[in-house]
Amino acid sequence: MDNMAFSNELLNSYVFLLKNVSEKFDEMYEIHLNEIGLKSRHAEVILVVNSNSGISQKDIGTAVKKDRTTMVKIIDELEAMKLITRKTDTKDRRFFNIYLTENGEELYKKIFEIKQIIESTLLAPLSDMEKIQFKKTLIKIL
């Protein structure tokens, strides 16, 4: 959307700006993920599991900020798609550790490519130095 459509008051609002930039990223992400049969809730779990193979279902939920019930549903969906496997924790049989399958690892590569495409597209107006500073600022806020 053209910045001229927004008032100065809105353009001076961090909440408004962050929300709209986030929505732009989300919209592009969902479109690309739909092309490979995923939703963002699936992709974020795949990204976490790829970085932490054998992570507990509970810890994935903490990382992606999802409650237990929602996590069970997402894990069930990913398992039905044969993208992850759930193995009983050897130290505590009440818990499950999550691993990517070969299909999950292949899809991870596609998700990573999608993220790169979106980031390069949406951050194209920024110089390399601005991108670095933008990332540092986001991490500081996070």
N, C-alpha and C positions, 0 to 999 in steps of 0.2 A: 504494500500500500504506500502511496506517496506521502511523504512526511508533511506535505502542505495540507493534508486532510486533518491533521491534528493541531490543536491549539497549543500555544506556548506553554500553557499550564500543564497540559498532558505531557509534552516533550520535556518538561522539567520534573516529572514524577518518575522516580526510580521504579516504583511498583508498577506503574503503567508500562514503562519501557521493558523491564525484565519480563513481565507477563507476556507482552506481545512478541518479544524476541523468542521466548520459550515456545509460544504457540506456533510461531513460524517453523522452528526446528521440529516440533512435534508433528505438525501437519506433513512436512516433507518426509519425516521418518516413517510415519504410518503408511503413506503412499508406497514408499519403497519396500517396506516390510510386507505389506499386503501382496506385493508381486511375488514374494517367496513364501507366502502362506503363513506369515507370522503376525502377531500383534506386538506392540512395544512391551507389554508385560512379559511375553515369552523371551524377547530379545534381551531384556535387562537381566533375566535369570541366566540365560545362556552366557552372557558376558561375565557375570559374577562367577559362575561355575568354571568357565574356561580359565579365569585368573586364580581360582582356588579349588582345584580338583579335589573331590572328596569332602567338600564343605558340608556342614550339616544343613538340613532343611531350615532349621530355626535361624541359623546364621545368615542364610540367604534372605530370609524374611526381614531380618534386621537391616541387611545391606540395601535392600530395595524398598524398605519401608512399607511392608505389607503385613497384615495380621495373619495369624496361624491358619484360619479358615481359607483365606484367599490364597495363601501359599500352597496349601494342599491341592486346591483346584488347579493352580498353574502347573504344579509339579505333575499332577495326574494328566493334564493336557499334553505336556511335553513328553511324558512317558508314553502316552498313547500314540504320539507322533514319532516315537522311537528316536528321540533326540537326547534323552537322558536316561540313566539307569539309577535306581534307588537301591542302595545296599545297607543292610542293618549295620549299625556301628558296632565294632568289635568290643568296645569298652562298655557300652550301654545299649542293650537291645531295644530300648524304648525309642531310640533315635535312628534316623536314616542319614547316610552320607550320599551325596549326589555327584554323579560323574557324567560327562558328556559321552555319548556313543560316537562311533565314526561319523554317522550322519550329523550328529550335533556339532562335531568338530568342523565338518564341511560347511554347515550353515553358519557357524561362528565366523568363518572366513568371509562369507557373503555379508553378514551383518557388519563386520569391520569395514569392508569395502563401501557399504552404504553409508556408514558414519563418515568415512573420509570424503565421499562425494558431497554429502550434505554440508559438512564443515567447510570444504573448499568453496562450495557455491555460496553459502550464506556469509562466509567471512571474506569473500573476495574483495570487498571494498577496503579492507584493512591491510596495512603494510605488515611485513613480517614482525617488526618490532611492536606494532599495535596488537597483533595476535598474541604475542608472548605476554604483553602487559595485561591484555584482556583475560587470558587464562590465569595469570597470577592473581588478578583481582577477584575473579570468580572463586578460586581456591581459598583465598583469604576470607571471603564472605561465607563460603560453605563451612 
